[in-house]
Amino acid sequence: MLMTHFSLLFSSLLFLLPPSAGNSACRSTSITSCTECLSRGPQCAWCFKEDGLWPGQRCDLSVNLLRRGCGLEFMEQTEIKVEVNATISNTQVSPGDISITLRPGAEASVIVAVKQLERYPVDLYYLVDVSASMQENLDHLKTVGVALSLRMTQHSSDLWLGFGSFVDKPVSPYINVHPSKINNPCSDYEIRCRPAHGFHHVLSMTGNMSEFTRVIKRQRISGNMDTPEGGLDAMLQAAVCQRAVGWRPDAKRLLLLMTDQPSHLALDSRLAGIVTPHDGLCHLENNVYTGSTRMDHPSVGQLSDKLLENHIYSIFAVEKQQYQWYEELVHLLPGSYLGRLGLFQAPNLIELVVDAYKVKTTTMTFYALLYYDVFMKFYALLYYDIFMTFYALLYYDVFIKFYALLYYDVFKTFNALL
């Protein structure tokens, strides 16, 4: 088992003021508030004692304030705080959660251990577009379960599969709302189709490949009117409805979207008179997505946040005609993988999943998400296993540098301007 240690250096640098040191960094007659004082640098302290000091003398080094009669109990001098969650779990990264409080100009370092686990448990959820054009592709899925299980034994001895389907929002103008078409969108072709739906969770995670195959064989196609489908809407539900889907806490979570069309984006639902933004929550009742006709499609940013939050990594299996559309999308979804398939045949799908798994278990990526003006959350995707979350709570407008020093002669710097 390979064990790698690397250090993370968090540095908060104030760029609005020229660098300075010693007394000159803190003492100035222009400083009249605690906020201004603390923003000068980590060595500065503010005395809030009511008498004895002029406003211009309240900001100084703590040792100088003590000499002038300001006790520590009257001093605002925030310390650097590093809190580590030492909970032991079956993950590749330790520790999994680190909370850091920094002052402008301060630094904090933590040591992170990364170990390469063998035969890690894997949860793979198939989210399949069942519109009429996907009929042949659905047929090819019937042999995927057992074949994929055999193929993945080289990488994981504990593979579980789940299944869900989607089409589009079941409202006009996305579907034909004539009474004869609602229950059977394919009536013109003398084919019995299932009604259109935003998302239907069909099979929770299971290690029983025969059950997976049996469920796939029962699936029927549906139909809709326009070209784009509701893939992103369904992805968000598959991500946030953890209890229904059955995502295991310690498994690598893969969400495979299969479609031959692009997806609707946020604001598209206004065509149907749906203006309520998506709330990012689970809305499953009897395994059917009930918010489809009430809320807009999620934004790409919202979907990205929910995938990160729930430790889910997306794989897109699309036909070559739609490859460019999804190629632009995956740049906005951290940890996603795109595969181009000429045909949705079982061997092609299996190789796509295995390739995505191998790529993601050998890469390390860091992401920074900004919240409000003074809060930064860092996500690190390490060996496609766990999200490490780092928090920097700041007192002023500052420039944050995030360093990752790796033992394999790699140096990366990530900068974010608040």
C-alpha positions as CSV (number, residue, x, y, z in Angstrom):
1,M,0.0,0.0,0.0
2,L,1.5,3.3,-1.1
3,M,1.4,6.1,1.5
4,T,2.2,9.7,0.5
5,H,2.5,12.7,2.8
6,F,2.3,16.3,1.6
7,S,2.0,19.7,3.3
8,L,-0.6,22.3,2.6
9,L,0.4,25.9,3.3
10,F,-2.3,28.5,3.7
11,S,-1.1,32.0,3.4
12,S,-3.3,35.1,3.7
13,L,-1.6,38.1,2.1
14,L,-2.9,41.7,2.2
15,F,-2.3,43.3,-1.2
16,L,-3.9,46.7,-0.6
17,L,-1.0,47.9,1.5
18,P,2.8,47.9,0.8
19,P,4.7,45.3,2.8
20,S,6.3,46.5,6.0
21,A,7.6,45.1,9.2
22,G,8.0,45.9,12.9
23,N,6.3,48.9,14.5
24,S,5.7,50.6,11.2
25,A,3.4,47.9,10.1
26,C,1.0,48.6,12.9
27,R,1.4,52.1,14.2
28,S,-0.2,54.9,12.2
29,T,-2.3,57.9,13.2
30,S,-4.7,57.0,10.3
31,I,-5.8,53.7,12.0
32,T,-8.9,54.4,13.9
33,S,-10.6,51.0,14.1
34,C,-9.9,47.4,15.1
35,T,-10.7,46.2,11.6
36,E,-8.1,48.5,10.1
37,C,-5.5,47.5,12.7
38,L,-5.9,43.7,12.3
39,S,-5.7,44.0,8.5
40,R,-2.2,45.4,8.8
41,G,-0.7,42.0,9.6
42,P,-0.7,39.0,11.9
43,Q,1.6,40.8,14.4
44,C,-0.7,43.7,15.0
45,A,-3.0,44.0,18.0
46,W,-5.7,46.5,18.9
47,C,-6.3,47.9,22.5
48,F,-9.9,48.6,23.2
49,K,-9.3,49.9,26.8
50,E,-11.5,53.0,27.2
51,D,-8.9,55.4,28.6
52,G,-5.1,55.9,28.5
53,L,-4.5,55.7,24.8
54,W,-5.2,58.0,21.8
55,P,-6.9,56.3,18.8
56,G,-3.7,56.5,16.8
57,Q,-1.9,54.6,19.6
58,R,-4.3,51.7,20.0
59,C,-2.8,49.7,17.1
60,D,0.7,48.3,17.8
61,L,2.7,45.2,18.5
62,S,1.2,43.4,21.6
63,V,4.5,43.9,23.5
64,N,4.4,47.6,23.0
65,L,0.7,47.8,24.1
66,L,1.6,45.9,27.2
67,R,4.3,48.5,28.0
68,R,1.8,51.3,27.7
69,G,-0.6,49.7,30.2
70,C,-2.9,47.8,28.0
71,G,-3.4,44.3,29.5
72,L,-4.1,41.2,27.5
73,E,-7.7,41.2,28.6
74,F,-8.1,44.6,26.7
75,M,-6.4,43.4,23.6
76,E,-7.9,42.0,20.4
77,Q,-5.3,39.7,18.9
78,T,-6.8,36.8,17.1
79,E,-4.7,33.7,17.1
80,I,-4.3,31.3,14.2
81,K,-6.5,28.3,14.7
82,V,-6.1,24.9,13.1
83,E,-8.8,22.4,13.9
84,V,-8.4,18.8,12.6
85,N,-11.0,16.2,12.5
86,A,-9.1,13.1,13.6
87,T,-12.0,10.7,13.1
88,I,-10.6,7.5,11.6
89,S,-12.5,6.2,8.5
90,N,-11.9,3.9,5.6
91,T,-10.7,6.6,3.3
92,Q,-7.6,7.4,1.3
93,V,-7.0,10.8,2.8
94,S,-6.3,11.6,6.5
95,P,-7.4,13.9,8.0
96,G,-10.6,14.4,6.0
97,D,-11.6,17.8,7.5
98,I,-9.5,20.7,8.5
99,S,-10.7,24.1,9.7
100,I,-8.3,27.0,9.6
101,T,-8.7,30.6,10.9
102,L,-6.2,33.1,9.5
103,R,-5.3,36.7,9.9
104,P,-4.2,38.7,6.9
105,G,-0.5,38.0,6.4
106,A,-0.6,34.8,8.6
107,E,0.3,31.3,7.5
108,A,-0.7,27.8,8.7
109,S,0.5,24.4,7.6
110,V,-1.0,21.0,8.0
111,I,0.2,17.5,7.0
112,V,-2.0,15.3,5.0
113,A,-1.5,11.6,4.4
114,V,-2.7,10.0,1.2
115,K,-2.7,6.2,0.8
116,Q,-3.5,4.2,-2.2
117,L,-6.2,1.6,-1.3
118,E,-6.6,-1.6,-3.2
119,R,-10.0,-2.8,-4.3
120,Y,-11.9,0.1,-3.0
121,P,-15.8,-0.2,-2.9
122,V,-17.5,1.4,-5.8
123,D,-21.1,2.6,-6.3
124,L,-22.1,3.2,-9.9
125,Y,-25.5,4.7,-10.6
126,Y,-26.7,4.5,-14.2
127,L,-28.9,7.5,-15.1
128,V,-30.3,6.8,-18.5
129,D,-32.2,9.0,-21.0
130,V,-35.2,6.8,-22.0
131,S,-36.6,9.1,-24.7
132,A,-37.6,7.2,-27.9
133,S,-34.3,7.7,-29.6
134,M,-32.6,5.7,-26.9
135,Q,-34.5,2.4,-27.5
136,E,-31.5,0.5,-29.0
137,N,-29.2,1.8,-26.4
138,L,-31.5,0.5,-23.6
139,D,-31.3,-2.9,-25.2
140,H,-27.5,-2.8,-25.1
141,L,-27.6,-2.1,-21.3
142,K,-29.1,-5.5,-20.6
143,T,-25.7,-7.2,-20.7
144,V,-23.7,-4.5,-18.9
145,G,-24.3,-5.4,-15.3
146,V,-22.6,-8.8,-15.1
147,A,-20.0,-8.0,-17.7
148,L,-19.0,-4.8,-15.9
149,S,-18.8,-6.6,-12.5
150,L,-16.4,-9.2,-14.0
151,R,-14.3,-6.5,-15.6
152,M,-14.1,-4.4,-12.4
153,T,-12.8,-7.3,-10.3
154,Q,-9.4,-6.1,-11.3
155,H,-10.0,-2.8,-9.5
156,S,-12.7,-3.4,-6.9
157,S,-14.1,-6.5,-5.3
158,D,-17.1,-4.6,-4.0
159,L,-19.1,-3.1,-7.0
160,W,-22.7,-2.0,-6.5
161,L,-25.0,-0.7,-9.2
162,G,-28.1,1.4,-9.2
163,F,-30.4,2.7,-11.9
164,G,-32.6,5.7,-12.7
165,S,-34.3,7.1,-15.8
166,F,-35.3,10.5,-17.1
167,V,-36.8,12.2,-20.1
168,D,-37.9,15.8,-19.5
169,K,-40.3,18.0,-17.6
170,P,-43.8,16.5,-18.2
171,V,-45.4,19.8,-19.2
172,S,-46.0,21.7,-22.4
173,P,-44.1,22.6,-24.6
174,Y,-41.7,19.8,-23.7
175,I,-44.3,17.0,-24.1
176,N,-47.5,16.7,-26.1
177,V,-50.2,17.3,-23.5
178,H,-53.1,15.9,-25.6
179,P,-55.0,13.4,-23.4
180,S,-54.1,10.6,-25.8
181,K,-50.4,11.4,-25.6
182,I,-49.8,11.9,-21.9
183,N,-50.0,8.2,-20.9
184,N,-48.6,6.9,-24.1
185,P,-46.4,9.5,-26.0
186,C,-45.8,6.9,-28.8
187,S,-49.4,6.2,-29.7
188,D,-48.9,7.5,-33.3
189,Y,-46.4,4.6,-33.8
190,E,-48.5,1.9,-32.3
191,I,-45.9,1.4,-29.6
192,R,-46.7,1.3,-25.9
193,C,-44.5,3.9,-24.2
194,R,-44.3,5.0,-20.6
195,P,-45.3,8.6,-19.6
196,A,-42.6,11.3,-19.7
197,H,-41.0,12.0,-16.4
198,G,-38.3,14.3,-15.0
199,F,-36.6,11.6,-13.0
200,H,-37.6,8.1,-11.8
201,H,-35.4,6.3,-9.3
202,V,-35.8,2.7,-10.3
203,L,-33.2,0.6,-8.4
204,S,-31.2,1.4,-5.3
205,M,-27.6,0.4,-5.0
206,T,-27.2,-3.4,-5.0
207,G,-24.4,-5.9,-5.4
208,N,-26.9,-8.3,-7.1
209,M,-26.1,-8.1,-10.8
210,S,-28.9,-10.4,-11.7
211,E,-31.4,-7.9,-10.1
212,F,-29.8,-5.1,-12.0
213,T,-30.2,-7.0,-15.3
214,R,-33.8,-7.9,-14.5
215,V,-34.6,-4.2,-13.8
216,I,-33.0,-3.1,-17.1
217,K,-35.1,-5.6,-19.1
218,R,-38.3,-4.2,-17.7
219,Q,-37.5,-0.6,-18.8
220,R,-39.6,1.0,-21.6
221,I,-38.9,4.1,-23.6
222,S,-40.9,7.3,-23.4
223,G,-41.2,10.4,-25.6
224,N,-41.0,14.2,-25.6
225,M,-41.3,17.1,-28.1
226,D,-38.1,19.1,-28.0
227,T,-34.5,18.0,-28.5
228,P,-32.8,18.8,-25.1
229,E,-33.6,16.5,-22.3
230,G,-33.7,17.0,-18.5
231,G,-30.4,15.4,-17.7
232,L,-29.1,18.0,-15.3
233,D,-32.3,18.0,-13.3
234,A,-32.2,14.3,-12.9
235,M,-28.5,14.4,-12.0
236,L,-29.1,16.7,-9.1
237,Q,-31.9,14.4,-7.7
238,A,-29.6,11.4,-8.0
239,A,-26.9,13.3,-6.1
240,V,-29.0,14.7,-3.2
241,C,-31.4,11.9,-2.6
242,Q,-28.8,9.8,-0.9
243,R,-31.1,7.6,1.2
244,A,-33.3,6.6,-1.7
245,V,-30.4,5.9,-4.1
246,G,-28.4,4.1,-1.3
247,W,-25.0,5.7,-1.8
248,R,-22.6,4.0,0.6
249,P,-20.6,6.4,2.9
250,D,-17.2,4.8,2.2
251,A,-17.6,4.0,-1.5
252,K,-16.4,5.8,-4.5
253,R,-19.5,7.3,-6.0
254,L,-19.8,7.4,-9.8
255,L,-22.8,8.8,-11.5
256,L,-23.0,7.8,-15.2
257,L,-25.3,9.8,-17.4
258,M,-26.2,8.2,-20.7
259,T,-27.9,10.3,-23.4
260,D,-27.9,11.2,-27.1
261,Q,-29.0,14.8,-26.7
262,P,-27.9,18.0,-24.9
263,S,-29.6,18.9,-21.6
264,H,-31.8,21.8,-20.6
265,L,-30.2,24.5,-18.5
266,A,-31.5,26.9,-15.8
267,L,-34.1,29.4,-17.1
268,D,-35.2,27.0,-19.9
269,S,-38.3,26.2,-17.8
270,R,-39.7,29.7,-18.4
271,L,-41.0,28.5,-21.7
272,A,-43.4,26.3,-19.6
273,G,-44.2,29.2,-17.1
274,I,-42.0,27.7,-14.4
275,V,-40.0,30.5,-12.8
276,T,-39.2,29.2,-9.3
277,P,-35.5,28.5,-9.0
278,H,-34.4,25.0,-8.0
279,D,-33.9,24.7,-4.2
280,G,-31.2,22.0,-4.5
281,L,-33.1,19.6,-2.3
282,C,-34.4,16.0,-2.8
283,H,-38.0,15.8,-4.0
284,L,-38.7,12.1,-4.4
285,E,-42.1,10.6,-3.5
286,N,-42.5,6.9,-4.3
287,N,-39.2,7.2,-6.2
288,V,-40.7,9.8,-8.6
289,Y,-39.3,13.4,-8.8
290,T,-42.3,15.6,-7.8
291,G,-40.6,19.0,-8.2
292,S,-40.2,18.6,-11.9
293,T,-43.2,20.7,-12.8
294,R,-42.7,23.2,-10.0
295,M,-39.1,24.2,-10.2
296,D,-36.7,25.3,-12.9
297,H,-33.8,23.2,-14.0
298,P,-30.7,23.6,-11.8
299,S,-27.9,25.9,-12.9
300,V,-24.6,24.3,-13.8
301,G,-23.0,25.9,-10.7
302,Q,-25.7,24.6,-8.5
303,L,-25.3,21.0,-9.8
304,S,-21.5,21.3,-9.4
305,D,-21.9,22.3,-5.8
306,K,-24.2,19.4,-5.0
307,L,-22.0,16.9,-6.7
308,L,-19.0,18.2,-4.6
309,E,-21.1,18.3,-1.5
310,N,-22.2,14.7,-1.8
311,H,-18.8,13.3,-3.0
312,I,-20.2,12.2,-6.4
313,Y,-18.2,12.1,-9.6
314,S,-20.0,12.3,-12.9
315,I,-19.3,10.3,-16.1
316,F,-20.9,11.3,-19.3
317,A,-21.5,8.7,-22.0
318,V,-22.7,10.6,-25.1
319,E,-22.8,9.9,-28.8
320,K,-20.3,11.7,-30.9
321,Q,-22.9,14.2,-32.3
322,Q,-23.3,15.7,-28.8
323,Y,-19.6,15.4,-27.7
324,Q,-18.8,19.1,-28.2
325,W,-21.8,20.3,-26.1
326,Y,-20.8,18.0,-23.2
327,E,-17.1,18.8,-23.6
328,E,-17.9,22.4,-22.7
329,L,-20.1,21.3,-19.8
330,V,-17.5,19.0,-18.1
331,H,-15.1,22.0,-17.6
332,L,-17.7,23.4,-15.2
333,L,-18.2,20.2,-13.3
334,P,-15.2,19.3,-11.1
335,G,-14.2,15.7,-11.2
336,S,-16.3,14.8,-14.3
337,Y,-15.2,12.6,-17.1
338,L,-16.5,12.6,-20.7
339,G,-16.5,9.6,-23.0
340,R,-17.3,9.6,-26.7
341,L,-19.2,6.5,-27.9
342,G,-20.0,5.7,-31.4
343,L,-22.6,3.1,-30.2
344,F,-23.9,2.5,-26.7
345,Q,-22.8,-1.2,-26.8
346,A,-21.9,-3.0,-23.7
347,P,-18.2,-3.4,-24.4
348,N,-17.9,0.3,-25.1
349,L,-19.7,1.3,-21.9
350,I,-17.6,-1.0,-19.8
351,E,-14.4,0.4,-21.2
352,L,-15.6,3.9,-20.6
353,V,-16.4,3.2,-16.9
354,V,-13.1,1.4,-16.3
355,D,-11.1,4.2,-18.1
356,A,-12.8,6.9,-16.0
357,Y,-12.2,4.9,-12.8
358,K,-8.5,4.5,-13.6
359,V,-8.0,8.2,-14.5
360,K,-9.7,9.4,-11.4
361,T,-7.8,7.1,-9.0
362,T,-4.5,8.5,-10.2
363,T,-5.2,12.3,-10.2
364,M,-5.2,14.9,-7.6
365,T,-7.2,18.1,-8.1
366,F,-7.9,21.1,-5.8
367,Y,-10.9,23.3,-6.1
368,A,-11.7,26.6,-4.3
369,L,-15.3,27.8,-3.8
370,L,-15.9,31.3,-2.5
371,Y,-18.7,32.2,-0.1
372,Y,-19.6,35.8,0.5
373,D,-16.8,38.3,1.0
374,V,-14.9,36.8,3.9
375,F,-15.3,33.1,3.7
376,M,-13.4,30.6,1.5
377,K,-14.0,26.9,1.3
378,F,-11.4,24.7,-0.3
379,Y,-12.3,21.3,-1.8
380,A,-9.6,18.8,-2.6
381,L,-10.4,15.8,-4.8
382,L,-7.7,13.3,-3.9
383,Y,-7.3,10.0,-5.7
384,Y,-11.0,10.2,-6.7
385,D,-12.0,9.3,-3.2
386,I,-12.7,12.0,-0.7
387,F,-13.3,15.7,-0.6
388,M,-11.1,17.6,1.9
389,T,-12.6,20.8,3.1
390,F,-10.5,23.7,4.2
391,Y,-12.0,26.9,5.6
392,A,-10.3,30.3,5.9
393,L,-12.1,32.9,7.9
394,L,-10.8,36.4,7.2
395,Y,-11.2,39.8,8.7
396,Y,-10.7,42.1,5.7
397,D,-10.3,42.1,2.0
398,V,-7.3,39.9,1.4
399,F,-5.6,37.8,-1.2
400,I,-5.5,34.1,-0.4
401,K,-2.8,31.8,-1.7
402,F,-3.3,28.1,-1.4
403,Y,-0.2,25.9,-1.8
404,A,0.0,22.2,-2.3
405,L,3.5,20.7,-2.0
406,L,3.7,17.2,-3.2
407,Y,6.5,14.7,-2.8
408,Y,6.7,14.0,-6.5
409,D,8.5,17.2,-7.4
410,V,5.1,19.0,-8.0
411,F,4.4,22.5,-6.9
412,K,1.0,24.0,-7.4
413,T,-0.3,27.4,-6.4
414,F,-4.0,28.3,-6.4
415,N,-4.9,32.0,-6.0
416,A,-8.4,33.3,-5.3
417,L,-9.3,37.0,-5.1
418,L,-12.1,37.8,-2.7
